[in-house]
Amino acid sequence: MRIAVLGATGATGTLMVTAALDRGLAVTCIARQPGRIPVRPGLTTAAADVHDPESIERAVIDCDVVLSGLGVAKGTPPGVLTAGAKAVAASGVPRIIWLGALGTGPSADVAGPLTRALIKLFLRDELPDKVTADATVIATGGTVFHAGLLTDGPATPARRTLTLDRTPRRFLPGRVSRGTVAAAMVEEAVRGHFPGQTVTISST
């Protein structure tokens, strides 16, 4: 199996690459500046930009799954996530595993009132972009992971991937390490348990 990682130079994308390589998978790292990616066995790089769909299509040739750790830097105009989702969807790659945010779109109800308020406060301009990108992926039969507040801790072996109807509702925002998210998304890429669904991650 060959996995492509979009946003491979980001904090979470880097961990997706490591998690996939640790499982013996072939990995294509997609980035605007692939020269920043260290050379490792089993890894190839591809230069691409989400605003250039043809470059994305070229980058994912022969890939079975695209994992996205695509993020948006502060001050970036909205639309990057939607552009990325549409470009990957149009590429014809068989499956997409996408990282979203707990409290947006269909996970708003399970996130709790405080999380919803924080989302509206801090992601006001980005929220429509996130929701549209997620919906684009779901429409392809892909899987969207809605993660809570991301930390830099190690992966948690006791993690569980939960559908929204099985996700406990909570008042305070949950935390989950980037390593746990990366490992769960690679697991879904390999197993394919949740096609066409939005899921959450429990680290307890």
C-alpha positions in Angstrom: 0.0 0.0 0.0 1.2 3.5 -0.8 -0.1 6.4 1.3 0.2 10.1 0.2 0.4 12.6 3.0 -0.8 16.1 2.3 0.7 18.8 4.6 3.6 16.4 5.3 5.8 19.2 6.7 3.3 20.3 9.4 3.3 19.2 13.0 0.7 16.5 12.6 1.5 15.6 9.0 5.1 14.8 10.0 3.8 12.3 12.5 1.5 10.7 10.0 4.5 10.1 7.8 6.4 8.5 10.7 3.4 6.4 11.7 3.0 5.1 8.2 6.7 4.3 7.7 6.7 2.5 11.0 4.0 0.2 9.7 6.1 -0.6 6.7 4.0 1.4 4.3 5.3 3.3 1.3 4.8 7.0 1.7 4.6 9.9 -0.7 5.0 13.3 1.1 3.2 16.1 -0.7 4.4 19.6 0.1 5.0 23.0 -1.5 8.7 22.7 -0.5 9.5 19.0 -0.4 13.2 19.8 0.0 12.4 20.4 3.7 11.5 16.7 4.1 14.4 14.4 5.3 15.3 11.5 3.1 14.1 8.2 4.7 13.8 4.6 3.4 10.3 4.0 1.9 9.6 7.7 1.4 9.3 9.7 -1.8 8.4 13.4 -2.1 6.3 15.4 -4.5 6.0 19.1 -5.0 2.4 20.3 -5.2 0.1 23.1 -4.3 -3.6 22.7 -3.4 -4.4 25.7 -5.6 -3.0 23.7 -8.6 -5.2 20.6 -8.9 -3.1 19.1 -11.7 0.0 19.1 -9.4 -2.0 17.2 -6.8 -3.2 14.7 -9.4 0.4 14.1 -10.4 1.5 13.8 -6.8 -1.0 11.0 -5.9 -0.5 8.8 -9.0 -0.2 5.2 -7.8 -1.3 6.1 -4.3 -4.1 4.1 -2.6 -5.0 6.6 0.1 -4.4 10.3 0.8 -4.0 11.3 4.4 -4.4 15.1 5.1 -2.8 16.9 7.9 -3.3 20.1 6.0 -3.4 23.1 8.3 -3.9 26.9 7.8 -1.3 29.3 9.1 -2.6 32.4 11.0 -3.4 35.2 8.5 -3.9 32.9 5.5 -7.0 33.8 3.5 -9.8 31.3 3.9 -10.2 28.7 1.2 -7.0 26.6 1.5 -8.8 23.6 3.1 -11.6 23.6 0.5 -9.1 23.9 -2.3 -7.1 21.0 -1.0 -10.2 18.8 -0.5 -11.5 19.5 -3.9 -8.1 18.9 -5.6 -7.7 15.6 -3.8 -11.3 14.6 -4.6 -10.8 15.4 -8.2 -7.5 13.5 -8.4 -9.3 10.1 -8.5 -7.4 8.7 -5.6 -9.4 5.7 -4.2 -9.7 6.9 -0.6 -9.2 10.1 1.5 -8.6 10.4 5.2 -9.0 14.0 6.3 -8.2 15.8 9.6 -10.9 18.2 10.8 -11.8 19.9 14.1 -14.1 18.7 16.9 -16.9 21.2 17.3 -17.3 22.0 13.6 -20.0 20.8 11.2 -21.6 17.5 12.3 -19.6 17.2 15.5 -20.8 20.4 16.9 -23.5 18.7 19.1 -21.1 16.2 20.7 -18.4 18.8 21.4 -20.3 20.6 24.1 -21.3 24.3 24.5 -17.9 25.6 25.6 -16.1 24.0 22.6 -18.7 25.4 20.2 -18.3 28.8 21.7 -14.5 28.7 21.4 -14.8 27.4 17.8 -17.0 30.4 16.9 -14.7 32.8 18.7 -11.3 31.6 17.3 -12.2 30.0 14.0 -14.9 32.5 12.9 -13.3 33.2 9.5 -12.0 29.6 9.0 -15.2 27.7 10.0 -17.0 27.7 6.6 -13.8 26.6 4.9 -13.4 23.7 7.4 -17.0 22.6 7.0 -17.0 22.7 3.2 -13.7 20.8 3.0 -15.0 18.1 5.3 -18.2 17.7 3.3 -16.2 17.4 0.1 -14.3 14.5 1.5 -17.4 12.8 2.9 -19.0 13.0 -0.5 -16.2 10.9 -2.0 -16.7 8.2 0.6 -13.7 9.3 2.6 -13.3 9.5 6.4 -13.0 12.8 8.4 -11.4 12.7 11.8 -12.6 15.5 14.1 -10.0 15.9 16.8 -10.1 18.0 20.0 -7.3 20.3 21.2 -4.1 18.9 19.8 -1.1 18.4 22.2 2.5 17.4 21.5 2.5 14.3 23.7 3.2 10.7 22.4 0.7 8.4 20.8 -1.7 6.7 23.3 -1.9 3.0 22.7 -5.4 2.9 24.3 -6.9 5.2 21.6 -10.3 4.5 20.2 -11.9 5.8 17.0 -15.6 6.5 17.6 -18.5 7.4 15.3 -20.4 10.5 16.3 -23.3 8.6 17.7 -20.9 6.8 20.1 -18.9 9.9 21.1 -19.6 11.0 24.7 -20.9 14.5 25.0 -18.8 16.7 27.2 -18.7 20.2 28.6 -15.0 20.9 28.4 -12.9 20.6 25.3 -11.1 17.3 25.0 -7.4 17.0 24.4 -5.6 14.4 22.2 -2.0 14.2 21.1 -0.9 14.7 17.6 0.8 11.3 17.7 -2.5 9.6 18.7 -4.3 11.3 15.8 -1.6 10.4 13.3 -1.7 6.7 14.4 -5.5 6.5 14.3 -5.6 8.0 10.8 -2.9 5.6 9.5 -4.9 2.8 11.1 -8.0 3.9 9.2 -6.0 4.1 6.0 -5.0 0.5 6.4 -8.3 -0.9 7.8 -11.0 1.2 6.2 -13.5 0.8 9.0 -15.3 4.1 8.6 -15.9 5.0 4.9 -18.1 8.1 4.4 -18.2 9.0 8.1 -17.0 11.7 10.5 -15.3 10.1 13.5 -13.7 11.3 16.7 -10.7 10.0 18.7 -10.7 9.0 22.4 -7.4 8.6 24.1 -8.7 7.1 27.3 
